[in-house]
Every structure is written in structure tokens, then in C-alpha cells.
């Protein structure tokens, strides 16, 4: 499982790093303000749907269903089932895309009520309509990814999303070079989003032998399909919980100047570790747990759940402390270029601190939800997500008025922890969710290693805390990068020294051959 997790995580990490490059270029091209807010609200709408589909959510519903059909009725029946899902989901998203295009002014007004009566609303509507074709391509692409994950073919699914960011980086680079008007540049970027969705679907079809995986292609709404969709849709909403909380925050922040932009850029830093865990959990842990649950193998279930929680916390804890301690230097290094000002850096960094406090909760939601998805229970994660959404909105109304975008960011963190606690309580009561002895020994040591790393970064942070414009440049970027690298090295060494992991486990994770169900 660890090797497959590393394969998926590497692809996701590469995609996220390209995403940082994309957003740094976007910040340099447009900065913050009405044009950027309009583009980001539109992009957020498409991005939420993209995350609902791709980050393990549809995968979590489809994989158990496909495995059950294959194991009980054979490969031909599984291919036919996949063909029905592919055709039906693709057709449904085409219809949804058309309907969204017609009612887009209403949708954008609901997502950003602060835009009402402003030119920003018209800009956001135009951008969103140009991005909509992406949704029609995202559905079939996600079904293909889920089917490949169910067969243990992780490498292609992990690296195919790179095309999305490569296409956007290419276009934004051209726009920076040619110095287009900001509004025209935003429209060009929006149009590229739709084209990027087509590229991802095309590469999946060409490289995976799609006609053999899902055949014959049919559009049906029979009892079997309705039952599948009844499980899939709640799971998709639950799997997109972190993104929905950010949407809830953006609704309130839209009334603050540059508030949407600050939240967006701060959240991009949160999404690096969160995306790695979310995609890997959905792609690797769902098939593993589903097989164990179907065989009623309690030992394997506990082992898989414990390893998943270890991997999630092992990544989230150091990331949380690193982002809190180095918030402003990281934001300045990545985004303060072109028309992105020092004021924007301060606002984004302040939001980042609060969002980072919610990162462990977001990661735990991803890890805990998998335990329910593997048991084909998508309702419990959905209810936990909706509870977190309500908590976020209520607190954002109050804290946003008192503290601005920073208060909204704090509300998102509170909402995430509310969802996490609900899942923990329900899991413990329903199927005895618990950590095995190995995890109970490792997790406190991981926490100690992360705290020690955080202390080291806090001690060294004054070296890069200067906001003097003269200090901003290549030298500061190299220093921040060196500090982050040193923090990662210290954390890794402490994990080994404290006995949380052994060097042999790390080596074996890369060397071992994948098992038949988890080959990459």
C-alpha cells in the first residue's frame, strides 16, 4: 500500500508544484482586485466540481461498486457496468453544463453576493461560462481514473492531471510576455480551462485502452444506476468537504476588497499536502479497505485504517507548523511578483495562518471518510460535511465582520474540526474505528518530531522575516527554500531517531514489488 501511496503522491505533488507555478504567474499577471476576484470566483466554481469528481470522491463510490460486480459477475459484467457509468455520468454532466451556462448569473451571485451591482459580476459570469466545457470532459475522465485505480494502475491516473496545469502555465506565460489587457487576459485563461479538460480526457483514452475498460457505452437510468448515483452523489459532496468550506468562506469574503483573492492564494498552500493525501487516500486506500471489508478481514481493515491515518498525520503535522511559522516568507517568495503587492502578501499570510490550523482536520476528514466509503456508507461523511459547512457560514458571518478575511479563514478551520469530530464519534460508535498498537506508538512520536521541527523553524524564522523590499529576491527565495529543506530533513531524521519509522521501511517501500491488486 505504501508504494502505491507514494506513486499517487508523487504525481499529485508534481501537479501541485505546477499549480504553484501557475498561481505565482497568475499573481504576477493580475495581482489582486476586481478582475482577479472575478476570475477566481469563476475558477473556484469549476475547481470545486473538479475536486468533487477527481480527488477520490467519485472514485470512492465507483471502486467498491465495480469490484463487487467483477467479483460476483465477472470481468465482462464489470466492463458493461463501467460503460453504463461512463455514458450516464458523461451525459448528465453535459446537461448540467448547459443548464449552468443558462443560469450562471444566479449561480455567481449566490457564490459572491458582494459582487451584486458591480462590473465584477459580469466579468465572473463571462469567465465561468468560458470554463464550463471543462465539466463535460471532467466526468468521463474521472470515471476512467476510478476504473484504472480499481485495477491498481496508479501511475497513469496520478500523472494525467499534469496536463491541466501545463496548459494554463503555457497560456499565462504567453500573456505575461505579450502584456495583454487584464480583462482580456482573464478571459483567455478561462477559455484555456475548458481546453485543458479535453487534453486530460484525451490522454486517458489514448493511454488506457478505454474501449476495453468500459464497454459497451450506454446511457441508462435503471435501478442499478439510480442506486449507484444515490451512493455516489453524497460521497462526491463529502469528498469535496474542504473545497466546500472554502466556498462558504469566499461567499462571505466577497464583500471585502481582495478578500476572495487572499483566501484563494492562502488556500493554494493548504491544498499541497491536502491534495496529496486526498488523492492518495481515494486511489489507494479505498480499494485496499474495500477488499478487506468484503472479506470480513478485521486485522487487514485495522491495519489499512491505521496506516492511512499515520500517513495522513505524518504529512499534515509538519506542513501545518511549517506554514504557520514561515507564513509570510513563503507567500512573499511565491506570489509577491509583478502587481501582487506587499499588502496582498500580508493579507494572504494572515489568512494562511488560520487556514493552516485547520489542515490536520481536513487531512483527517480525508482519511476517516475512506473508512465509511469502503463500507459503501456515503451518508455519514455527507452529514459531517454539511455540519462543517453550516458552522463555517455562521462563524464567518460573525468573525468576518470583526476581523475581515482572517476571521473568515478562522471560520473555515473551525468548520473542518467540527466535521472531523463528527466522523470520529460516528466511526467509533458504528464499526469500532481505532488505531492498532503500532499506530498508537508511532503517532505521539510523529507529533514530537513535528514539534521539534517547528521549534527549529521558529528559531531560524527571523532570518527571513524581513519585509524590506530590498531583501525580496533570489537570495531570500534561496534562504526560504533552504529552511524548508532543513525542516524536512530534521523531521525525517527525528522520525527515524524516535523510532516512528525505520530506514528499512522507507527503503522497502520503494523496492518492494507491488502486489497484484496494487500494481502501478
Phi, psi and omega in degrees: 000322183296319180297315178297320176301317180293322178299310181294319181296323179296316177297317180293319178299316179299317178297319180293322178295320174295325177297322176297316178299317178300312183288326175297318178292322178296318178297320179293326182284316188245340184064219174238167182133188186301317182295316180292317178301318179297316180295318185286327175295317178296316180294325180296322178299310180293321183293324178296314178298320178300316180289322177303322182278314195267328189274057172084354187283299175297324176305317183294332178274322186283320185300309179299321181294316180295318179296322180295317179295316180298316185288331184262331186238350177104170185294322181296317179294323178295319178295321179293319177299316179298321178297322178292318179295314182299312180294316183291314179296317179299314180295319181297319181288331174297315178297315179299320180299315180296315180296318178299320178300323181288323184254019186302321178302322179292318181297313181294322177298322178291322181284330183222073182299339178291346179277349187302130179083001181250159176297335180303326180296315179295321178296317180296320179297315179297317179297315183296320180295325178290331181278341189304324180305336178303322184297323180295328179274333185293325181299302177301322180298320181292321177298317178299316180298316180297318180294320177294321177298319180298332178267005178079016181263082191273332188297312182297317182291331181286326187257347180297327179296348179301330183298328180301309182286326179298317179297315181292320178299318180299315182291315180297321177300317177297319181294322177296317182295320185267354173055058178288159170301145187301317182294316179295323179296318179297319179295322178295320179295318180299318180295328181293330180302315179298317179296324180296323177297320178296319181298319181294316179296320182298314182293325178295318180293320183288324188264346187253351187066053187304327182294337179273332183283320185229097182207141358280155181280121183218154174249112182221153175228048179283184184299318180298317181290319178297322178294318178297313181295327179296329175275324187288317186296313175301322179294323178295316178296316180295319180294336178264020183310308180302320180291324179293325177294322177293321176300316179301318178294320181294328178302316180285320185288345183297342179275352179261135178303125179066006183298318179297317181295316180298315179296320181298309184292325176294318181293333177301324179288326177292326186288344179298298177292324182295319180294320179300313181292316184298312181293315183294320178298314181293321185282321189257311189285326179300309177301319181298311181292322180300315179299317182293319179295319180295328179272358182056041180264089186299322181296316179293322178300310181297319179298314181295316179297319181292317179295323178297316179294322176299310181298321180295309181292324180298332177269321187287321186298307179294326179296319179300309182293321179297317180292324179292314185288320185253030187303305185289317177301322180292314179298316180298318181295318186278321194242337186281076178222159177059237184264009175276114192268173176297327176297319177297321178299315181296317180294318179293318181296321179296317177295325182298321181302313182290319178297323181296327177297337177267355183301313178302324179293316179301317181294319178296325176300315179300314183290320182287323181299326181302322180298325178282318180300319181297335177264014180058033174253099178259351183287317182299310175300326178298312180297322178296320178295316180296323177298314178297323179298314180296315179301317180297313182297313183298312181292325181296324178300319182281304185291330177295322177292324183278320189234005178073208182303329177297321177293324176296317179299320178298323179297322178298319179296316178299319179298321179296316180293328176297316178296319182299312181297324178297317180293320180297312181297315183292320179296317179295325182281328187273308184228021174068041178305125181200162176268144176281176185299323180296315180294321179296332176279323187281318188301313177300326179289325174298318179296318179295319179296319180294319179296319177297318177297317178299321177297320178296317179294320179298321179294323183270348186303324180304339179295335184236014183275349182298133178260008178301129183300330180292337180276348183280126180161202185298319182298316179294319179299318179295322181291317178297317178298320179295320179295316179297317179297319178295320177299317178297319180294316180298315180299315181297315180296321180291325176301318179289315183296323181276355178083015177291323173220164175246154179299328179296323179297320180295314181297316181295328179299327180272330187271332189294148175283142179291144176287164183306324182276351185230027180290154180246000000 
